[in-house]
Amino acid sequence: MNSNMDITTAGGNGHAALAHIAELAGEWKLANLQPQIAACRKLLESRNGIDVAVFGRFKAGKSSFLNHLAGRTVLPIGVVPLTAVITRLRYGERERAEVQFLDGTAKAIPLADIGLYVGENENPKNLKQVAAVTVELPELKPVAPLQFVDTPGLGSAFAHNTEVALNWLPHVGAALVAVSSDAPLSERDLALLDDLRRHTPKIVLLMTKADLLTEAQRVEVREFVTAQLSRSSGPHSAPSSQSNDPGVSAGSDQSQLVSAATRNGHIPIYFYSIKPELAGMKAALLAELLDPLREHRGEAGGEILRHKVASLRDQVLNHLRVALAAATQAESARTALRERLADERRQFGLFREELAVFAREQSAHALDWSLAQLQPTQAALQARITAELRAQFPRWKLRLPPLLDAWRAWLNDWLQRELNEVSRSQQAMFCTPLERTQAHLTRTLQAFHDRLAGHVKAALGVTLAPREFTLEVRQPETPPVHVAYAFDAAFTTVAWLIPLTLFRRPIERVLLRKTGWEVEKNLSRLAADWRDRVGQVILELRQQTEVAAHAELESLESMLTQSVSDAPRVRRQIEELEALAAGR
């Protein structure tokens, strides 16, 4: 096949197959498949380029690997989680960087400013509403038109980073899963590999920081990792025969080996180091993996697309086979399932109320949570503003009313500046109840599906495949900071009569006390504003959960409306999808 063939051509009947699957998914109310369908449509529209996504735990060396691949430091690296949004690197005739925002706008930025948008420190919880950052570099010409995607680290202190990475899974082309050589394969890594198998046939395990190990230790780690993969996937995983230690020559068309191995459950293992003395590892990765992927990108893109469509097809097929069983089973089995689903329907109001109670509790506790977390911040602000007021007060050589005006203006400016910074820097903390709610509701939704699957298995003897549920989190807008006056109008009116020469020290003490109180009051108001905004998003998450759970129940109930007379139609739909699998 021509190496320049685009994905659409390589996909053959991709458009027709996907349209048919999407039609069936809509007919059978399989709403959970929509993200995967959308990703396939986007891939069908793409030309030439393949996204090589780099996944892995926080501090697995993803950004360091991509910087080393590019031959220069472009992505920020550090000792805290830095990648907060999807970042794409690709070849360009001249270096440039562009930020794409969630509202559809874009802005060109200097390469030196990339960290201001992708970094967790400078863009906490994606406060700047960045959709992605695209970087073009002349240095990436040898691997063009491959595009490399740096994803947020999994398992960092910021749950939203994990969420961004996992929500991007349907879009993955080829996948490099980075694992530090000195801490190989956690349960999260194994779960990620299982998830990736549903979305791409091209998966490689990249053992980073290989310079921490001797050659003998690398052999030992390879054997250990291979055994972990085998135990995790049983017969679907087996050792990789390849090696890319320095001095090992590159194979022939290694991309075919990679895809064939992944199809059989084998995941190739590459060691990698950014140290100059281990440059052979980079050369092997280029020669054995990236160069063949680039040269045969049309074939590879078509294979990735077919894999994604096949995954969708299999999920729809599972549902249709359950529907066929429901239509053709004995009436006693149908009655048993109908009774269980009717009980779920009767209990759905209780399910909804449990969701509402949990959401209300999270919203109610959000304020107390944030105020408790803000205690050190409040003490630090009060100490600093007290010191600054003591330094500022002698400069106000004014009568009392204009002195109070000067104090109010100074305090307003100070609080606006400092509390806006608190709101920005503490956004992750303010949104912690939101993240907890999302995680809990996702687990609740999964448990609801598992319970329904148990009913299906018990009544019909068939297995309902697991579902992927994604609850979309809308980032709350940052609340404004308001500062109220400290003295009432009556006091201000009589203030002209107070001789400041006699009462300057008492007035200073009053202002110091009220200044500290203003810090506490406005910090509490800021926390309450955040609570209100987080509470609104929690409500939206609860509503999404209810809709998804209701759709699951409704989908199964619709199966039971099928009778024996409907079985030929369901069989025909199954045969159509099986024909897609056979390429007919």
Order of alpha helices (4+ residues) and beta strands (2+ residues): alpha-alpha-alpha-beta-alpha-beta-beta-beta-alpha-beta-beta-alpha-beta-alpha-beta-alpha-alpha-beta-alpha-alpha-alpha-alpha-alpha-alpha-alpha-alpha-alpha-alpha-alpha
